[in-house]
Amino acid sequence: MTTKAIALMGVLQNLQRTMNQGIAFGILFCALGVGALAAAEGGQSVSGGLAPSPGRPLEYEEPRFLAAAINGQGSESGKLLFKFEREAVRSGNKLNVQRDYAYPDGKLAARERAVYEGNDLVLYELQETQIGARGSARIQRVPGNPAKGTIEFEYSKAPGEAPSTSTEALAANTLIGDMVAPFLVSHWEELSRGAKVKCRYIVVPRRETVGFNFVKDTERSGQDAAVVVIRMEAASPFIAVLVDPGYFTMEKAPPHRVLQFVGRTVPKMRSGTKWKDLDAVTVFDWKTAH
């Protein structure tokens, strides 16, 4: 077998792996927590390993409560599929964030949990209640150099199943959904002038990070104020074939809150006997946020 044939086989195997595992990104969300640090435009790093000053909100602390409606598209446009709630509880320099996705009747569909120490993510947990799967990504940083470290993944597809594990080097701008909004705000100047902003996105079911790019898509006048739409798309052409871009509608004026997200979300939808990934319209309720 030639070298080119071997390389092509490797590409096809990776693509098949992607298709088999699905891309359950829970990009949603993204829209969470435009806090005091995130609202300061022009920053080039979400955290940089810096501890906040005493009494100052942590980067992902606010809003401490935020709700959203996850609605269908196409023939189900406007139909409420799931309800989303985010709650953040701070204890000293530690922040615990819980993000619940529930059916309209209140039954839990999925849950995410994020733990931050200062402004650094140390643990992300995913509970896929619908399918009985669960997993986590734990970040271990090098003492004295928090920008360096590793991500330790584990994921179980079914209750009682031994988890599969993997380890990956921690890269700059590694995000989960809860971190996306502050990340976009911290790069607002670049996005406004049309520059492409890159990140690595933690995908627990795949036990790895996946590259994504953010770029300004459109700008228009909204019902109450001008808005900017930021497009999020997979950096890999192979994953881009499987996952449509996501679109964040954000306030043009500070604090640049995310008003709506169109794209892949965490809960799934049943189709016959199978569960399929869901692209939906998520509308955030900032009137009840605090």
C-alpha positions as CSV (number, residue, x, y, z in Angstrom):
1,M,0.0,0.0,0.0
2,T,1.4,3.4,-1.0
3,T,2.0,6.2,1.5
4,K,-0.8,8.3,-0.1
5,A,-3.2,5.4,0.2
6,I,-2.4,4.9,3.9
7,A,-2.9,8.7,4.6
8,L,-6.2,8.6,2.8
9,M,-7.3,5.6,4.8
10,G,-6.5,7.5,8.0
11,V,-8.6,10.5,6.9
12,L,-11.5,8.2,6.1
13,Q,-11.2,6.4,9.4
14,N,-11.2,9.7,11.3
15,L,-14.3,10.9,9.3
16,Q,-16.1,7.6,10.1
17,R,-15.3,8.1,13.8
18,T,-16.8,11.6,13.7
19,M,-19.9,10.3,12.1
20,N,-20.3,7.4,14.5
21,Q,-19.8,9.5,17.6
22,G,-21.8,12.5,16.5
23,I,-21.0,16.1,17.3
24,A,-22.9,16.7,20.5
25,F,-21.3,20.1,21.2
26,G,-23.8,21.9,23.3
27,I,-22.4,25.0,21.8
28,L,-25.2,26.7,23.6
29,F,-24.0,28.4,25.3
30,C,-22.4,30.3,25.1
31,A,-24.5,33.1,25.8
32,L,-23.8,33.0,29.4
33,G,-22.3,35.3,31.8
34,V,-21.1,38.6,30.4
35,G,-19.6,39.7,33.6
36,A,-17.5,42.6,34.7
37,L,-14.3,41.3,33.3
38,A,-15.8,40.1,30.1
39,A,-17.4,43.5,29.5
40,A,-14.0,45.2,29.2
41,E,-13.4,45.3,25.5
42,G,-10.1,44.8,23.8
43,G,-8.7,42.0,26.0
44,Q,-6.9,39.2,24.2
45,S,-7.3,36.5,26.7
46,V,-10.3,35.1,28.6
47,S,-8.5,34.6,31.8
48,G,-4.7,34.5,31.3
49,G,-4.4,32.7,34.7
50,L,-5.0,35.9,36.6
51,A,-6.8,35.8,39.9
52,P,-9.5,38.5,40.4
53,S,-9.2,41.2,42.9
54,P,-11.1,40.7,46.2
55,G,-14.7,41.7,45.8
56,R,-14.5,41.8,42.0
57,P,-16.8,39.5,40.1
58,L,-15.2,36.4,38.6
59,E,-15.1,36.4,34.9
60,Y,-17.9,33.8,34.5
61,E,-19.8,34.7,37.6
62,E,-22.5,37.0,36.2
63,P,-25.3,36.7,35.5
64,R,-25.8,34.3,38.5
65,F,-29.1,33.3,36.9
66,L,-30.1,33.2,33.3
67,A,-33.0,31.4,31.5
68,A,-33.7,30.7,27.9
69,A,-36.3,29.0,25.7
70,I,-35.0,26.5,23.1
71,N,-37.4,26.5,20.2
72,G,-37.7,24.4,17.0
73,Q,-36.9,25.4,13.5
74,G,-38.6,24.8,10.1
75,S,-41.9,23.1,10.6
76,E,-41.5,23.4,14.4
77,S,-40.5,27.0,14.3
78,G,-41.6,28.8,17.5
79,K,-42.4,25.5,19.3
80,L,-40.9,25.2,22.8
81,L,-38.7,22.1,22.9
82,F,-36.7,22.7,26.0
83,K,-36.1,25.2,28.8
84,F,-32.6,26.2,29.8
85,E,-31.4,27.6,33.2
86,R,-28.0,28.6,34.4
87,E,-27.1,29.2,38.0
88,A,-23.8,30.2,39.4
89,V,-22.7,30.0,43.1
90,R,-19.5,31.5,44.3
91,S,-17.6,30.5,47.4
92,G,-14.5,32.5,47.9
93,N,-12.4,32.2,44.7
94,K,-14.3,29.1,43.5
95,L,-17.3,29.3,41.2
96,N,-19.7,26.4,40.6
97,V,-22.0,26.7,37.6
98,Q,-24.9,24.4,36.8
99,R,-26.7,24.5,33.5
100,D,-29.9,22.5,33.2
101,Y,-31.9,21.6,30.0
102,A,-35.4,20.5,30.7
103,Y,-38.5,19.5,28.7
104,P,-41.4,21.9,28.9
105,D,-42.9,19.7,31.7
106,G,-39.8,20.2,33.8
107,K,-38.3,16.7,33.3
108,L,-34.5,16.9,33.1
109,A,-33.0,16.2,29.6
110,A,-29.3,17.1,30.2
111,R,-27.1,18.8,32.7
112,E,-23.7,20.5,32.6
113,R,-21.6,21.5,35.5
114,A,-18.5,23.8,35.4
115,V,-16.1,24.5,38.2
116,Y,-13.8,27.5,38.0
117,E,-10.9,28.5,40.3
118,G,-10.6,32.2,40.0
119,N,-11.0,32.7,36.2
120,D,-9.6,29.3,35.2
121,L,-11.8,26.3,34.3
122,V,-10.8,23.2,36.3
123,L,-13.7,20.8,35.7
124,Y,-16.5,20.4,33.2
125,E,-19.1,17.6,33.6
126,L,-21.7,16.5,31.2
127,Q,-24.8,14.4,32.1
128,E,-26.8,13.3,29.1
129,T,-29.9,12.1,31.0
130,Q,-31.9,11.3,27.8
131,I,-29.4,8.6,26.7
132,G,-27.9,7.7,30.0
133,A,-24.4,8.9,29.1
134,R,-22.0,11.0,31.1
135,G,-18.5,12.2,31.1
136,S,-16.1,15.0,32.1
137,A,-13.0,17.0,31.2
138,R,-10.6,17.8,34.1
139,I,-7.9,20.4,33.5
140,Q,-4.6,20.0,35.3
141,R,-2.4,23.1,35.1
142,V,1.4,23.4,35.6
143,P,2.1,25.1,38.9
144,G,3.3,28.6,38.3
145,N,2.3,28.5,34.6
146,P,-1.5,28.1,34.4
147,A,-1.4,28.5,30.6
148,K,0.3,25.1,30.4
149,G,-1.3,21.8,31.3
150,T,-3.4,18.8,30.2
151,I,-7.1,18.0,29.8
152,E,-8.1,14.6,31.1
153,F,-11.2,13.2,29.4
154,E,-13.5,10.4,30.3
155,Y,-16.9,9.4,28.9
156,S,-19.4,6.5,29.4
157,K,-22.0,5.9,26.8
158,A,-24.3,3.9,29.1
159,P,-25.0,3.6,32.9
160,G,-22.6,1.3,34.5
161,E,-20.2,1.2,31.5
162,A,-16.6,1.7,32.3
163,P,-15.5,5.1,30.9
164,S,-13.2,5.6,28.0
165,T,-10.4,8.0,28.7
166,S,-7.9,10.2,26.9
167,T,-5.5,13.0,27.6
168,E,-4.8,16.1,25.5
169,A,-2.4,19.1,26.0
170,L,-4.2,22.2,27.1
171,A,-4.2,24.8,24.2
172,A,-4.7,28.5,24.3
173,N,-8.3,29.6,24.1
174,T,-9.8,26.3,25.2
175,L,-13.5,26.8,25.9
176,I,-16.8,25.2,27.0
177,G,-20.2,26.6,26.2
178,D,-20.3,28.6,29.4
179,M,-17.2,30.5,28.4
180,V,-18.1,31.5,24.8
181,A,-19.9,34.8,25.4
182,P,-17.1,36.3,27.5
183,F,-14.6,35.1,24.9
184,L,-16.4,36.8,22.1
185,V,-16.7,40.1,24.2
186,S,-13.0,39.9,25.0
187,H,-12.3,39.7,21.2
188,W,-14.9,42.2,20.2
189,E,-12.5,44.6,18.5
190,E,-11.1,41.9,16.3
191,L,-14.5,40.5,15.4
192,S,-15.8,44.0,14.6
193,R,-13.2,44.6,12.0
194,G,-13.8,41.2,10.4
195,A,-10.9,39.3,11.8
196,K,-11.2,35.5,12.4
197,V,-10.9,34.4,16.0
198,K,-9.9,30.8,16.8
199,C,-10.6,28.5,19.8
200,R,-10.5,24.9,20.8
201,Y,-13.9,23.6,22.0
202,I,-14.1,20.8,24.6
203,V,-16.3,17.9,23.3
204,V,-16.6,15.3,26.1
205,P,-18.4,12.6,24.0
206,R,-15.4,12.6,21.6
207,R,-12.9,12.9,24.5
208,E,-11.0,15.7,22.7
209,T,-11.2,19.3,21.7
210,V,-12.3,20.5,18.3
211,G,-11.2,23.7,16.5
212,F,-13.7,26.4,15.8
213,N,-13.5,29.8,14.2
214,F,-15.6,32.9,15.0
215,V,-16.2,35.6,12.5
216,K,-18.6,38.6,12.0
217,D,-21.4,37.5,9.7
218,T,-23.8,40.4,9.5
219,E,-24.8,43.6,11.2
220,R,-28.4,44.9,11.3
221,S,-30.9,47.0,13.3
222,G,-32.9,44.9,15.8
223,Q,-36.2,45.6,17.4
224,D,-34.7,47.6,20.2
225,A,-31.1,48.2,19.1
226,A,-28.4,47.4,16.6
227,V,-27.1,43.8,16.7
228,V,-24.2,41.9,15.3
229,V,-24.4,38.3,14.2
230,I,-21.2,36.2,14.9
231,R,-20.8,33.0,13.0
232,M,-19.2,30.0,14.7
233,E,-17.9,27.3,12.3
234,A,-15.8,24.2,12.5
235,A,-12.2,24.7,11.5
236,S,-11.9,21.2,10.0
237,P,-13.6,20.8,6.6
238,F,-14.5,17.2,7.6
239,I,-16.4,18.3,10.7
240,A,-17.8,21.3,8.9
241,V,-19.6,18.8,6.6
242,L,-21.4,17.3,9.6
243,V,-22.1,20.4,11.7
244,D,-23.8,23.5,10.4
245,P,-22.4,26.8,11.6
246,G,-23.9,28.4,14.7
247,Y,-25.0,32.0,14.8
248,F,-24.9,34.3,17.8
249,T,-27.0,37.5,17.7
250,M,-25.4,40.0,20.0
251,E,-25.9,43.5,21.1
252,K,-23.7,45.9,19.1
253,A,-23.4,48.2,22.1
254,P,-21.8,47.1,25.4
255,P,-22.2,44.8,27.2
256,H,-22.7,42.8,24.0
257,R,-25.2,40.3,25.5
258,V,-26.1,37.3,23.4
259,L,-29.8,37.6,22.6
260,Q,-30.2,34.5,20.5
261,F,-28.3,31.5,19.3
262,V,-29.1,29.4,16.3
263,G,-27.3,26.0,16.1
264,R,-26.4,22.8,17.9
265,T,-27.6,22.5,21.4
266,V,-27.0,20.0,24.2
267,P,-30.3,18.0,24.4
268,K,-31.2,15.6,21.7
269,M,-34.5,14.7,19.9
270,R,-35.8,11.2,19.5
271,S,-36.4,10.1,16.0
272,G,-38.0,6.7,16.0
273,T,-35.9,4.5,18.2
274,K,-32.8,6.7,17.9
275,W,-31.6,10.0,19.4
276,K,-30.4,12.7,17.0
277,D,-28.4,15.8,17.6
278,L,-30.5,19.0,17.7
279,D,-30.1,22.3,16.0
280,A,-32.5,24.8,17.5
281,V,-33.2,28.5,18.2
282,T,-32.3,29.5,21.7
283,V,-33.7,32.9,22.9
284,F,-32.3,34.2,26.2
285,D,-34.5,36.0,28.8
286,W,-32.4,38.9,30.1
287,K,-35.4,40.5,31.8
288,T,-35.3,37.8,34.5
289,A,-31.5,37.5,34.6
290,H,-29.7,38.6,37.8
